[in-house]
Amino acid sequence: MQKQVIEYAGVPVGIAIPDRDQLRFIAVKYHVIGLDDRRFGSVEELRNTIRSHLSERQHLAA
């Protein structure tokens, strides 16, 4: 595993860094700060969580 930039809708929102056989997410955008420092089993899992997180925020704002 390597460190990699994580994007949402073409905008970088954080980085994923290897941490004990998982990926630790470091948020760089406020709208995903609630996911900062969480660990994920894969980039796919992380991206799905970001998608769900932002979808929930949009519903709350409506």
CORFEN-V846029 format. One record per residue. N is the residue number from 1. RES is the residue in one letter. SS is DSSP state (H for helix, E for strand, L for the rest). OMEGA is omega in whole degrees, -180 to 180 (NA if undefined). BURIAL is # if it has 16 or more other ideal C-beta (glycine too) atoms within 10 Angstrom, else .. Layout:
# CORFEN-V846029
N,RES,SS,OMEGA,BURIAL + N,RES,SS,OMEGA,BURIAL
This chain:
# CORFEN-V846029
1,M,L,178,. + 2,Q,L,174,. + 3,K,L,177,. + 4,Q,E,178,. + 5,V,E,178,. + 6,I,E,-180,# + 7,E,E,172,. + 8,Y,E,-178,# + 9,A,L,177,. + 10,G,L,-179,. + 11,V,E,176,. + 12,P,E,-180,. + 13,V,E,180,# + 14,G,E,175,# + 15,I,E,175,. + 16,A,E,179,# + 17,I,E,179,. + 18,P,E,180,. + 19,D,E,178,. + 20,R,L,178,. + 21,D,L,175,. + 22,Q,E,175,# + 23,L,E,177,# + 24,R,E,-178,# + 25,F,E,175,# + 26,I,E,-178,. + 27,A,E,174,# + 28,V,L,176,. + 29,K,L,-176,. + 30,Y,H,-174,. + 31,H,H,175,. + 32,V,H,-177,# + 33,I,H,178,. + 34,G,H,179,. + 35,L,H,-177,# + 36,D,L,175,. + 37,D,L,175,. + 38,R,L,-179,. + 39,R,E,-177,. + 40,F,E,-179,# + 41,G,L,-179,. + 42,S,L,176,. + 43,V,H,178,. + 44,E,H,178,. + 45,E,H,179,. + 46,L,H,-180,# + 47,R,H,178,# + 48,N,H,179,. + 49,T,H,177,. + 50,I,H,179,# + 51,R,H,180,. + 52,S,H,-180,. + 53,H,H,-178,. + 54,L,H,176,# + 55,S,H,178,. + 56,E,H,-179,. + 57,R,H,179,. + 58,Q,H,179,. + 59,H,H,179,. + 60,L,H,-178,. + 61,A,H,-177,. + 62,A,L,NA,.
